[in-house]
Amino acid sequence: MEGGSNFSTMAAPVFDGDNYQMWVVRMETYLEALDLWEAVEEIKGKACLFAVVSPMVFTRIMSLKSAKEI
């Protein structure tokens, strides 16, 4: 593989409201690959979650205060 793979350029899985269980596994794996999984409880985790949901889902979760609530 030329140049190796770089997870930081890999697109985060987007949650569109369907197949939540599959998205959770993909998202956890994505965050672990970026060494961000432990940040889920912090504001950084909230920002990551807001970035990877569809606009329809975002409007339902935008008032939640923590990554855990989201």
Backbone bond lengths (Angstrom), bond angles and torsions (degrees), N, CA, C in turn:
res aa  C-N    CA-C-N  psi(-1)  N-CA   C-N-CA  omega(-1)  CA-C   N-CA-C  phi
1 M - - - 1.441 - - 1.519 108.32 -
2 E 1.278 117.66 120.74 1.453 121.98 -175.92 1.523 110.81 -76.34
3 G 1.339 116.39 122.99 1.444 121.11 176.72 1.517 114.69 78.59
4 G 1.327 118.91 -5.67 1.463 121.05 -179.52 1.515 111.64 71.03
5 S 1.308 115.57 173.29 1.464 119.10 179.08 1.520 109.09 -100.28
6 N 1.303 115.70 151.17 1.456 121.76 -178.52 1.520 108.17 -128.51
7 F 1.341 116.24 108.33 1.463 120.32 -176.90 1.516 112.52 -64.77
8 S 1.339 117.90 -25.33 1.457 119.06 -177.76 1.524 111.83 -67.42
9 T 1.330 117.92 -17.67 1.453 120.26 177.30 1.530 111.64 -96.03
10 M 1.316 116.06 -4.98 1.462 120.95 178.70 1.527 108.97 -76.99
11 A 1.302 116.99 133.99 1.465 121.44 -179.36 1.525 110.71 -70.82
12 A 1.316 115.56 138.70 1.466 121.00 177.36 1.524 109.49 -69.88
13 P 1.333 117.86 145.93 1.463 120.27 177.16 1.528 109.95 -68.66
14 V 1.302 116.92 132.24 1.468 122.28 -178.12 1.526 109.53 -95.08
15 F 1.331 115.92 131.75 1.464 120.81 176.79 1.521 108.73 -94.76
16 D 1.323 116.49 120.43 1.467 121.20 -177.18 1.528 112.98 -106.44
17 G 1.322 116.62 8.15 1.458 120.46 179.03 1.518 113.09 105.92
18 D 1.316 118.10 -11.45 1.463 122.85 179.68 1.520 110.40 -114.59
19 N 1.327 116.54 154.98 1.465 123.33 175.83 1.529 112.82 53.58
20 Y 1.329 115.82 51.27 1.468 121.43 -178.11 1.523 112.18 -56.19
21 Q 1.342 117.88 -44.40 1.463 120.80 -176.59 1.533 111.33 -60.29
22 M 1.313 117.33 -40.47 1.458 120.64 179.03 1.531 110.30 -68.86
23 W 1.335 116.52 -40.69 1.468 119.86 179.49 1.527 110.97 -63.72
24 V 1.337 117.87 -39.39 1.463 121.24 179.75 1.520 110.82 -58.27
25 V 1.308 116.83 -46.72 1.467 120.71 -179.96 1.528 110.29 -62.63
26 R 1.318 116.21 -44.99 1.470 119.86 -179.91 1.524 111.52 -64.78
27 M 1.336 116.91 -41.17 1.458 120.77 -178.49 1.519 111.80 -68.65
28 E 1.320 116.91 -41.91 1.464 120.28 178.12 1.527 110.36 -61.70
29 T 1.315 116.44 -43.96 1.463 120.65 178.65 1.525 111.03 -63.21
30 Y 1.316 116.71 -42.17 1.467 121.80 177.98 1.532 110.85 -59.90
31 L 1.331 117.03 -47.60 1.466 120.68 -179.04 1.523 111.85 -68.06
32 E 1.323 117.26 -36.38 1.467 119.97 176.02 1.528 110.87 -63.87
33 A 1.327 116.91 -40.48 1.462 120.77 179.46 1.521 111.70 -62.25
34 L 1.324 116.59 -31.75 1.464 121.62 179.02 1.529 111.99 -91.73
35 D 1.334 116.96 5.03 1.456 123.42 -177.54 1.525 111.47 58.10
36 L 1.339 116.08 39.91 1.461 122.31 -179.11 1.516 113.83 -116.20
37 W 1.324 117.48 -1.49 1.457 119.63 -173.22 1.526 111.73 -57.39
38 E 1.330 117.71 -40.09 1.466 120.12 -179.62 1.520 112.23 -69.06
39 A 1.311 117.71 -17.44 1.461 121.33 179.55 1.524 112.35 -80.25
40 V 1.318 117.97 -3.95 1.467 121.15 -176.50 1.532 111.59 -58.81
41 E 1.308 117.66 -32.87 1.459 120.70 179.74 1.534 112.27 -78.72
42 E 1.323 117.18 -8.81 1.459 121.22 -178.44 1.523 110.00 -99.84
43 I 1.313 116.08 174.59 1.472 121.82 178.91 1.524 111.05 -58.26
44 K 1.327 116.92 -35.34 1.467 119.60 178.95 1.519 110.31 -58.37
45 G 1.325 116.56 -38.46 1.465 120.76 178.17 1.515 111.46 -63.95
46 K 1.322 116.32 -40.18 1.467 121.20 178.39 1.522 110.07 -62.28
47 A 1.312 116.91 -44.10 1.462 120.98 179.30 1.522 111.23 -62.57
48 C 1.317 116.40 -41.41 1.472 120.21 178.14 1.521 110.56 -62.43
49 L 1.318 116.88 -43.26 1.462 119.92 -179.03 1.525 111.38 -66.50
50 F 1.317 117.61 -41.89 1.462 120.35 177.20 1.532 111.09 -61.23
51 A 1.322 116.81 -33.06 1.465 120.77 -177.06 1.521 113.38 -74.56
52 V 1.322 117.59 -18.24 1.465 119.14 -172.51 1.526 114.13 -115.62
53 V 1.321 116.38 21.87 1.465 119.64 174.43 1.526 109.24 -116.22
54 S 1.295 115.53 155.03 1.458 120.10 178.33 1.528 109.41 -69.83
55 P 1.344 118.51 160.36 1.465 121.18 178.16 1.531 112.55 -55.35
56 M 1.312 118.01 -36.63 1.461 121.25 179.66 1.531 110.82 -63.61
57 V 1.330 117.17 -44.31 1.459 121.04 178.86 1.533 109.49 -69.29
58 F 1.325 117.76 -40.26 1.458 121.28 -179.21 1.529 112.01 -55.84
59 T 1.326 117.04 -42.76 1.463 119.00 -178.82 1.530 111.69 -64.27
60 R 1.319 117.70 -24.43 1.466 120.82 178.59 1.524 112.67 -82.11
61 I 1.335 117.90 -23.70 1.466 120.60 -174.27 1.523 113.95 -113.57
62 M 1.317 118.87 -4.21 1.459 121.39 -170.77 1.525 113.84 -63.02
63 S 1.310 119.06 -23.25 1.464 120.39 -179.47 1.532 113.04 -88.69
64 L 1.332 117.64 -6.38 1.461 120.37 179.54 1.532 109.74 -72.26
65 K 1.315 116.61 144.00 1.464 121.10 -169.67 1.526 115.31 -95.21
66 S 1.313 118.89 -20.21 1.462 119.21 -176.94 1.532 110.52 -132.58
67 A 1.326 114.56 159.78 1.460 119.77 177.18 1.529 110.54 -61.06
68 K 1.319 116.29 -35.35 1.465 119.97 179.94 1.526 110.67 -64.95
69 E 1.319 118.26 -41.40 1.468 121.22 177.40 1.532 110.53 -63.84
70 I 1.314 116.22 -40.35 1.461 121.24 -179.18 1.515 109.12 -63.11
